[in-house]
Amino acid sequence: MWRRVPCAFVRVSILLALPSVLIMLLGPPITVFFTARWEAKKVPGVTVSPRPLSNYSKPDAPGAVVSYFGYEFEVPWKKDFKEKGIVRSGLVQLESRSGQNLTFIAPENQNGLLTEMVQDESMHMKNLQVVFGDLVNHSAFDQYAALLNTTPSTIRAFGPRAEATRGMTLLTMKALAFGPGMETGVFSFELPDKRGFQIGDPSKSNRVDFEVFDMEGHHLEIICIALKDSARFSQPELNQVLTSLHAFAPESSAKPSSHLTTLPNRP
């Protein structure tokens, strides 16, 4: 009897402790697994990863050439477009009479989205540096590539805890950072003087975003929005803007927000 009683207590203790141990070991991975699937159901675009852009065609007719913040590009309109609102440092909006809206952004921060988040004290996200790890030391292009290539299927819920946590954080950011066009497709492009990502398929979405990185690492953004379905941009029109984009003054490209020129022949 004196041996059976302690053994019984040991067995009961093991049975009571086992669920707690299982919860400690399996709880976080199971949570990650189901949270990733729930995020995909809520924002289907997070399941999409970049694939190479295959169509680089351009319209036969040239458009008007505009220049802002030390950069020059061609818009798909020859006339009947105007600046919408107030041009401010690093951002300008152009709108055509046909209902196409183009926003060109030259961000002041060129260190990358993830680096900006952990370094900006006003965002109070410095603790994320531990989650992102060495990724914050990579180029802005690499940071966007990591973000866009993260999908629920790439997150190993039962793998290393740090990798799973980083994957879930990137997945959540991906759901918040990009426009509604992401669900229709994400495309990577590489040109002689630039590379980056096109977020959205113009044949299916009224909004297409470009994240553009030149060979010197400068990051630019272009947002193309059709105000109505009949005014959607075509892929050749988007290519016209993208392929023509270049820095027209090397000394000003390092400070894109310090130079502003106005539209030629504004209506």
Buried (B, 14 or more C-beta within 10 A) or exposed (E): EEEEEEEEEEEEEEEEEEEEEEEEEEEBBEEBBEBBBEBBEEBEBBBBBBEEBEEEEBEEEEBBEBBBBBBBBBBBBEEEBEBBEEBEEBBBBBBBEBBBBBBBBBBEEBBBBBBBBBBEEEEEBEEBBEBBEEBBEBBBBBBBBBBBBBBBEEBEBEEEEEBBBBBBBBBBBBBEBBBBBBBBBBBBBEBEEBBBBBBBBBEEBBBBBBBBBBEEEBBBBBBBBBBEEEBBBBBBBBBBBBBBBEBBEEEBBEEBBEBBEEBEEEE
